[in-house]
Amino acid sequence: MEEFCKEDALRNEAIAKLVSKAKKGNEAAMEELYRLHSRRIYSLCIRMVSNQAEAEDLTQEIFLHAFRKIQTFRGEAAFSTWLYRLGVNIVLMQLRKKSHPEVSLDELTWPNGEATRRTEPADKINHARNIVDRLALQGALDQLPLGFKRVIVMHDMEGYN
């Protein structure tokens, strides 16, 4: 366990140096931060939106936003925590902005003239509950000791054996 703590301290120090360089506009540092964190951010997105293409787009959007706003990172928390929270906020904003699908008036009625209901409120409620459950799961994972958390994340979320 002590080995993990030393490893994390070195990793956090290296990330702090990368963040400092990225704040100065160093593209190589930004690329390395992306490499180190992209898998976790993609996992967050795929859990929240359940759509691979949308998760990929959101991952890209999160990193673009992060690198535009990296000057606001004060270092009071770990960079990964800041990035994760930024990611959650961006995904939630995207989910709120999603427009309702356009449906023609012809699709809203049956041939006999009866109106149909195209959107089920229960589906929207279930989707919102799933998002809340995913966020609660992330909160629980954040409370685990680092070694346990790594095993669970790598196995259940990132697909490692």
C-alpha positions in Angstrom: 0.0 0.0 0.0 2.9 2.4 0.8 4.2 1.7 -2.7 0.9 3.0 -4.2 1.2 6.2 -2.1 4.7 6.9 -3.3 3.7 6.1 -6.9 0.7 8.5 -6.6 2.8 11.3 -5.1 5.2 11.0 -8.0 2.4 10.9 -10.5 0.6 13.9 -9.0 3.9 15.8 -9.0 4.4 14.9 -12.7 0.9 16.0 -13.5 1.3 19.3 -11.6 4.4 20.0 -13.8 2.4 19.1 -16.9 -0.5 21.4 -15.9 2.0 24.2 -15.2 3.5 23.8 -18.7 0.0 23.5 -20.2 -1.0 26.8 -18.6 1.9 28.4 -20.5 0.6 27.0 -23.7 2.9 24.0 -24.1 1.1 21.7 -26.6 3.2 18.6 -25.7 2.1 19.0 -22.0 -1.6 19.3 -23.2 -1.2 16.2 -25.3 0.3 14.2 -22.4 -2.5 15.4 -20.1 -5.0 14.2 -22.7 -3.2 10.8 -23.0 -3.3 10.4 -19.2 -6.9 11.3 -18.7 -8.8 10.6 -21.9 -9.8 7.0 -21.1 -11.3 8.1 -17.8 -13.2 11.0 -19.3 -14.5 8.8 -22.2 -15.7 6.2 -19.6 -17.5 9.0 -17.8 -19.2 10.1 -21.0 -20.2 6.7 -22.2 -21.7 5.9 -18.8 -23.7 9.2 -18.9 -24.9 9.2 -22.5 -24.8 5.5 -23.4 -23.9 6.4 -27.0 -20.4 5.8 -28.4 -20.3 8.5 -31.0 -21.8 11.1 -28.6 -19.4 10.0 -25.9 -16.4 10.5 -28.3 -17.7 14.0 -29.2 -18.2 14.9 -25.6 -14.7 13.7 -24.6 -13.2 15.9 -27.3 -15.4 18.8 -26.2 -14.4 18.4 -22.5 -10.7 18.5 -23.3 -11.1 21.5 -25.6 -13.0 23.3 -22.8 -10.4 22.2 -20.2 -7.5 23.5 -22.3 -9.3 26.8 -22.9 -10.0 27.1 -19.2 -6.8 25.6 -17.7 -5.9 29.0 -16.3 -8.8 28.7 -13.9 -7.4 25.5 -12.4 -6.0 26.6 -9.0 -4.6 23.3 -7.8 -6.8 23.1 -4.7 -7.8 19.6 -5.8 -6.2 17.1 -8.1 -6.2 17.9 -11.8 -8.1 14.7 -12.5 -10.8 15.8 -10.0 -11.1 19.2 -11.6 -11.3 17.6 -15.1 -13.8 15.0 -14.1 -16.1 17.6 -12.5 -15.7 19.8 -15.6 -16.7 16.7 -17.7 -19.8 16.0 -15.6 -20.9 19.6 -16.0 -20.4 19.6 -19.7 -22.2 16.3 -20.2 -25.1 17.5 -18.0 -25.3 20.8 -20.0 -25.4 18.8 -23.2 -28.2 16.6 -22.0 -30.2 19.7 -20.9 -29.6 21.3 -24.3 -30.7 18.3 -26.3 -33.6 19.4 -28.4 -36.6 17.2 -28.6 -36.7 15.2 -31.8 -38.7 16.8 -34.6 -41.7 14.8 -35.5 -44.0 15.5 -38.3 -47.7 16.0 -37.6 -48.5 13.0 -39.8 -46.6 10.8 -37.4 -48.6 12.1 -34.4 -51.9 10.6 -35.6 -53.0 7.2 -36.6 -54.9 6.8 -39.9 -58.2 6.6 -37.9 -57.4 10.1 -36.5 -56.4 9.1 -33.0 -53.5 11.1 -31.6 -50.5 9.2 -30.4 -48.1 10.0 -27.7 -44.6 9.9 -29.2 -42.5 10.5 -26.1 -42.8 8.6 -22.9 -42.2 10.6 -19.7 -41.2 7.4 -18.0 -38.3 7.1 -20.4 -37.0 10.5 -19.5 -37.4 9.8 -15.8 -35.5 6.5 -16.1 -32.7 8.3 -18.1 -32.4 10.9 -15.3 -32.4 8.2 -12.7 -29.6 6.4 -14.5 -27.5 9.6 -14.6 -28.0 10.1 -10.9 -27.1 6.5 -10.2 -24.0 6.8 -12.3 -23.0 9.9 -10.4 -23.7 8.2 -7.0 -21.5 5.3 -8.1 -18.7 7.6 -9.0 -19.0 9.3 -5.6 -18.8 5.8 -3.9 -15.8 4.9 -6.0 -14.1 8.2 -5.0 -14.4 7.2 -1.3 -12.6 3.8 -1.8 -8.9 3.4 -1.0 -6.9 4.0 -4.2 -5.9 0.4 -4.7 -9.4 -0.9 -4.5 -10.7 1.9 -6.7 -8.1 1.2 -9.4 -9.0 -2.5 -9.5 -12.7 -1.8 -9.9 -12.3 1.0 -12.4 -9.8 -1.0 -14.5 -12.0 -4.1 -14.5 -15.6 -2.9 -14.5 -15.3 0.4 -16.4 -12.2 0.1 -18.6 -12.6 -3.6 -19.5 -9.3 -5.0 -18.2 -9.1 -8.6 -17.0 
